[in-house]
Amino acid sequence: MSWPKTYGSIYGFYQFTKPILTINEPELAKEIIVKNFSSFINREKNSFDHEYFNSNLFSSNDEVWRRVRSITSPSFTSGKLKLMHGIMEQCVKKLERYLKKDIAANGGVINLKESITGFTIDVIAQTSFGAETSADDETEVQETAFANTSTKKTLQTNEIIAQCIIFFLAGFETTATTTSMVAYFLALNPHVQDRLHSELTSELDGLDPTSEEYFNKVTTKLPYLDAVIKETLRRNPPLPRLKRHCNVDDYKLGDTGIHIERDSEVHIGIYSIQHNPKYFPDPETFNPDRFMPENKHLLVPYSWLPFGAGPRNCIGMRFAYQEIKLCLATIVRKFRFERAPSTPVPIFFNTFELLTTPNIELKISVR
C-alpha cells in the first residue's frame, strides 16, 4: 500500500536480480489480463520442477494450460453446480451442529476460521472427490468411491492428480478465509449484520433448504448478501496480487511509454487497487452498498479483481460463490456474531504467506 503512494500507480522493483513491473491501474490491468491476454498468457514460472505442480491449472503454461482449462471448465457449468446443492446443504447442517456444540463448550468465543475450514474441506472432499470427511462432525467417516469428476481420457494420470491437489488447496482455504472474514466484518458492523439477517429471514424463512426455490433465491435473488460478500472480497482479497509473464518481444504498455521485454514479470496489485480511494471512496470503511444494483454505475471496471479476470480468471469462482452463499444463508440466520475481547482489530495478516489467511476469534451466540 505504501509503494503506490510513494512511487505512483506504476513502479518497478527487483526480486533479487529479477525486475518486476507493478501496475495499480484498472484500465492497464484490463489491457494485460483481457485485451492482450495472448501476450501475457502465463504466470510466473516455478523455480522447481515437479509434474504435479507444473501441470496443474494454476501453474501450467502455454498449450498445457489451454488443454487442461478446456477439459476442466465443464465441471463448473450451471447445471453441475446446481447438482451440488444437496451435498453443500448437508455440509452446512454439519457446520451448524458443530458451531452449536463449540459454543456450548467454549462459552461462545471460538476460532471461526478453524470451524469454517472444516466445512470447506468437507464440501471440496464430497463434491470433487466423492469422499465424506466429517471434518466438523464426530460421526464416523463413511467409505465412498473416489470419483474422478471433470476428468477425460485426454488428461494423463499425473495431470489428474495435479488438478486434484490444486482444486483441494484452492477450494478450501480461500473460501474458508472469505466466509470467516464476512462474519468478522458483520461482528464489527452490527447494522450490516442486522440488515443482512433481515433480508435472509424475510426471503428464506419457511423454505426447504434443499428445494429449488431456496437454491435460486440464495444464489441469484439476495442482492445484499451478494454485496456483503463482494465488499468482503474488496477489503480482503485472498490473493493480494496477480502475476503474469510477458511472452512477446518489446510490449508497449498503453500510452505510458513503458516497454516490457520478453520474459519480464508483471504484477497487478489487487489489494492496492481495491483500497484506492480513487476507485472506492473511504476504502477502509466496510460498506456493502458500493455493490448494490443501484450503485453499479459508480464502479470502475476492473477495479475489483479478487477472482482475476479474462480467460485465466479463477475457474472455481461460481463454485465458491455458491458455497459461501449457502453457508451464510444458514449461519447468519441461526447465529449472531459479536466482537470478543480477543478479536483482533485491525486484523493481522502474515505478509510472508501467499494468501491472506488470518485466524479470527469471535463471540458467537445462537439466535
N, C-alpha and C positions, 0 to 999 in steps of 0.2 A: 504493500500500500504506500510505503514511503518513497519508493523509487519513482513511480509515475509523477508524484508531486514534485520531486527534486529534478528529474531529468526529462519530464514530458511524457506524452502518451506513447511515444515510440522511442525505445532506447535499446542499447546492446550491452551485453556483459560477457565475461568469459567464465566457462565452467572448466577449470584447469586450463587447457590450451584450446578448448573448443569455443568459438564465438557463437553467441546465441542472440537473435533479434527478438525482442518482446514487443507485441502490439497490444494496445489497450483502446482501440477504436472500433466500434461495431461495424462500420462500413468496410474497413480494411479486413476485419475478421471474416466478413461475408466473402470478400474477394478471395481469401486464402482457402476457406473450407467449403465454399459453394461454387462461386462463379468460375474460379480457375482451379478446381479440385484436382484435375488431372496433373497439374504441376506440383501438387502437394499431397499426393495420394497416401504417402507413407508416414508412419510415426517414427519416432526415434528408434534407431537400430539397437538391438540388445548388445550389451558388452560381452555376453557369454552365449555359447551355442548349446541349445538343448532342444530336441524335437518337440517336446511338449510346450515350450514357451515360444518357439519361433513359428509354430504352426497354429497357434490359437488365434481367434478372431481379433483380439486386441493388438497383438504384437506382429502378426503376419503382414507381409508386404506384397505389393505388385499383384501378379496373377494368382498367387496363393490366396491372398486376401479376397480378391474378386470371386474366386471359385467357392471359398468357404462361406462368404457372405451370401452368395446366391443360393447355396444349399440350406443354410440355417434360417434365412429370413422367413420362409413359410411356416416356421414353428410359432411365429408371433402374429398370425393373422387374427382378425376379429373373431372368427368362428372358433379357432383353437383356444384363444384366451377365454372366451365365454364358457368353453367346456371345463376350464379350470376353476370356475366359480365355486362349485361344490367342495372341491378339495381345499380351496383357500378358506372357505367358511368353517370347515372342520378345524383348521389350524387356528382361526380366530377364536372359536369356542374354547379350545385348549388354552389359549393365551388368557382368556377371561377367567377361566378356573384357576390358572396359575397365579394371576395377579391377586385374586381374592385370597388365596392361600398365603401368598407372600406378604400381603398387607396385614393379615392376622398375625403372622409370625414375627413381623418386624415393626409393628406399631405404625405402619403406613408409610414409612420412609424407606424407599427401595431404589436400587440402581436400575433405572428403567432401561438403559441401553442393554444390559445383560438379559433382561426379560424379553425385550423386543428381538434381540439377536436369536434367542431360542425359537421364537415364532418364525422369523425369516428363514432360518435354517430348515425348519420343518416344511415350510412352503416350497423352497427350492428343491429339497430332497424328494418330496412327493410329486411335484409337477414335472420335474426334469428327470428324475431317476426312478420313480415308482417305488421309493423306499420311505417308510414311515419312521421318523427318528424319535418322536415323542420327546423332543428337546425341552419342552415346557410342561411335561406331564410325567407322572410316576408310573403310568401303565407300562406294561412290557412292550418292547419293540416288536412289531409284527413282521414276519418274514414276507417280503413281496418280491416279485420278479424284477430284476433290473431291466428298465425299459430304455432302449436306445432311441429316444424321441429325437427327431429332426435330422436324423442321420439318413444318408443314402449310400448306395454302393460306391459312389464316387469319392467318399471320404475313406481314407485308409484308417486302420485301427489306431495308429498313433495320433491321427488327426481327431478322431472321435474322443480319445482320452484328453487331448489338449482342449477341446471345446468343453468337455465336462468340467475340467478344472477351472477354466475361466468363467463359465456360467455359474458355477457354485460360488467362487470367490466374489464375483461381481454381483451375484444375485442376492446374497445375504447381507454383506457388510454395508454397502451403500444404502440399501433400503432400510436396514436397521437404524443407521445413523439419521436418515431423514425423518423416519417416523418418531424416533425419540426426540429429535430436535423440534418437531411440531409440538409435542407435549411440553417441552421445555418453554417454548415461546408462549404457549397457552397458559402455562403456570405464571409467567411473568406479565401476561396481559389478560387479566380476568375478563375484561369487557369483550375481547376477541373470543375467548372461550365460551362465554355466555351466548354470544351471537351465533357461534358455530353450533353449540348444543341446541339452541332454539331451531335452527334450520334442520338439523338432523332429526330431532324429535317430531317436528311438525310434518316432515316428509316421509319418515320411515317407521314411526311407531305404528304397530298393528300389522305391519307387513311381514310375511315369512322371509327370513334372511336367505333362504335357498330358492326363492321364487325369481322368475324372470323380471317381474316388475321391480323388485328390490334391487336386482343387479343393474338394471337400466338406470334407475334413479341414482344410485350411488356413483356409477361410472360416468354419467353424462348430464345429470339434471340437478346437481347441487353446486351452484356457482361459488358460494362462499367456501365450501370445502376445497374446491379446486384452487381458489385464490389463496387460502391459507397454506396449502402445500407449495404453491409457486412462490409465495413470499418467503417461506422457509428455505426453499432451494436458492432463492436470491441471496438471502442473508448468509447461508451456509452451504454452498455447493460442495458435494462430496469430493469432487476433483477440482482443485483450485485453478488449474490451467490446462489448456490444450497444447499438444506438441505436434508439429508437422515438419516433414523433411522435404527440402526442395530437390526435385529430380529433373530440373531443366537448367540450361546454361543462362546465366545473367538475366534473372527475372526482375522486371521493373515493377516496383510496388506502387501502383496507382500514380498519383502526381506528387509523391513525396520526394522524388529524386533519389530514392534508395534503390540500389540494385542488389539482389540476393543471388549469391553464387550457388552453383550446384553443390549438393550435399550439406548446405548450410541448414541449421535448425532454426525454426521459427516457433515462438511460444505466443499463445493468445491468453491474456490474463483474465480468465473468467471472473475470479474473485474481485479484482480491482475494477473491472468494467461494471460489475453488478453493485459495487459500492461507490460508484462515481456519482456525485450529486447532479452532474450534468444530465445523467440519464434517469436517476432515481433520487428526486429531492429528499433531503433529510434521510440519507441512506441507512443510518443506524437505528432508525425507528421502525419497529415491526408494524407494517401497515398493509394488510391483505387487500385493501380497497384499490391498491395500484392495479391489481389483476382482475377486478370485477369487469363484466362486459361493458358497462357504461364508460369505463376509463381506458378501454382498449386502444383508442386513437391516440392516447398520450404516450404509449410505449414506443420506444425507438427500436426498430427491427435489429435483431442480432445483439441487443444489449443484455439479453437473458439467455445464457448458454449452459445451464447445468448438465444437459444431455448432449452437448455439442450441437452440430447442425450439418446439413448436407449429406452426401452419400455415406460418410463414415460416422454418422451420429450413433448414439447408443442404441443397439439393436433391441435391447430389452426395455426401452422407455415405457411402452404401453403396458407391459407386464408389471413394471414397478409401480406405475400409477394405479393400476387395478388393485394390486396387493396393498398398497398404502391406504387407498380409499376404503377398501373393505375392512381393513383393520381399524381405522379411525372412526368409521361409521358406527362401530360397536363400542370401542373403548371410551370415546368421548361421550356417548350416551350413558354408559354404565358407570363411569368413574369421573372424579374431579381431580384435577392436577393443581397443586399448590407449591409454592417455593418453600423449601425446608431450610433449616439453619446451615446445612451442608451443601446446599445448591450453589454452584459457582456462578457468580455474577461479577464481571462478564465471564463468558465461557472461555475455557483454556484449551488451546489446541497445540499438539506437538508438531512443531514446524518441520521436523525431520521425517515425518511419515508421509507416504504417498497420498493418503486420503485424510480428510479432516474428520477424525473419529474420536470425539470426546466421550468420557464417562459422565453420566448425569444422575445425580440423586435428587429425587423429588418426593414430596409428600403426596400420597395418593389415597383417596377415600372412595368408598362405594356410594354412589348416588342413591 
